[in-house]
Amino acid sequence: MNLYQQYSSAFESIDKPAAWVDMDRLDDNIATNLARAKNRSIRVASKSVRSVHILRHILNSSQQFNGIMCYHPREAAYLAQQGFDDLLIAYPSLCRSSIIEALHASTAPVKICFMVDRIEHVALLDVLAAEHNLCANICLDLDLSVPFPGLHFGVHRSSIKSAREAVDFYRRIATYCHVKLCGLMGYEAQIAGLGDDIPGKFIQNLAVRHLKKKSIPVINERRTETILALIREGADLSIINGGGTGSVESTLEEPLVNEITVGSGFFCSHLFDYYRNFSLKPAAGFVTTVARKPSASIVTCNGGGYVASGSAEKIKMPLPYLPSGLKLDSNEGTGEVQTPLHTNHCTHSLKPGDPVFFRHAKAGELCEHFNHLHLMRNGVITNKVNTYRGDGWTFM
């Protein structure tokens, strides 16, 4: 049987739409990312996974995986309750109740580290930690966007943009009694999360590759200068975090970075097909059903409109995966309740009731739409596990 036939057989008795993970391919992607990172420690980005079972599977697969990068304080508290003990919250929060939950969860052996880049973040953490007779571990977020004439290459993230600003900020942190700087993070989003081999985008790909090449030395210099400046100032940085799935190779060039983050590289949502320097396998997605056949060359599926966050672009829509050869309609795209597909080049003759397998654009966002993930091995469903949503949690 080919892959479509295997998957179709596995999901024959499963209500659809449903989410799937091919565990054999997930394990292949785990091995690929371990090899890419060489011997450097890897922190797993939970935002790209959003399932306790899958997070545990990844972390248990190798001692090279150390810790989780969370996206919300309440999530960190929840994961601590599930037995995870090394949790870095990647985004600052001013939600008092969530911070308090995370502070109370951060007791030995659990270590939770809060992200900061403004004194307002520090002041609130200090007040709340003092009220509960605790100390908040904090991590400084360094901006790694690179300015070019007429272009901000990167994301609008941290207000700390240089080694000098980081040292000034650290000195202000030192005036607070209930916080302790324990790390530095710099996320080069324009390298890690921006594809440079997108089909049909020849000129854009050339431009992105050129900008990446120019950016990487600037990023390396800024991060290295900041690390050394903070250490000279007396900072004890147990966490020096950098990178993402798309930047593993360039982040490795910095010996002071002691851990690299990987997230989307596990499920390999389709946005991560478009990189020249690595290749991963599609390991997750969703399956729906052909409900209509309005013409000889079009079928219409139930659901499908799980569009990814970020700027509104066609590339953020899910893509039909199996059977191969299907194409979205340029006018309708993927719809909330139905998605038409052109079948002119499809390798399989589809009829109402047949399954169609899709890949989503951004890895963890799939799990915001489904309570469960159906896990397959050798083309057979072997388990059904909860997503965060299935556990009753939506953190954002």
Secondary structure, DSSP 8 states (H G I E B T S, - for coil): --HHHHHHHHTTTS-SSEEEEEHHHHHHHHHHHHHHTTTSEEEEEGGGT--HHHHHHHHHT-TTEEEEEES-HHHHHHHHHTT--EEEE-S----HHHHHHHHHH--TT-EEEEEESSHHHHHHHHHHHHHTT--EEEEEEE---EEETTEEES-S--SB-SHHHHHHHHHHHTT-SSEEEEEEEE--HHHHS--S--TT-HHHHHHHHHHHHHHHHHHHHHHHHHHHHHHHTT---SEEEE--GGGHHHHTT-TT--EEEESHHHH--GGGG--SS------EEEEEEEEEEEETTEEEEE------SSS--GGGS-EEEESTT-EE-TTT-S-SSEEEEE-TT-SS---TT-EEEEE-SSTGGGGGS-SEEEEEETTEEEEEEE-TGGGT----
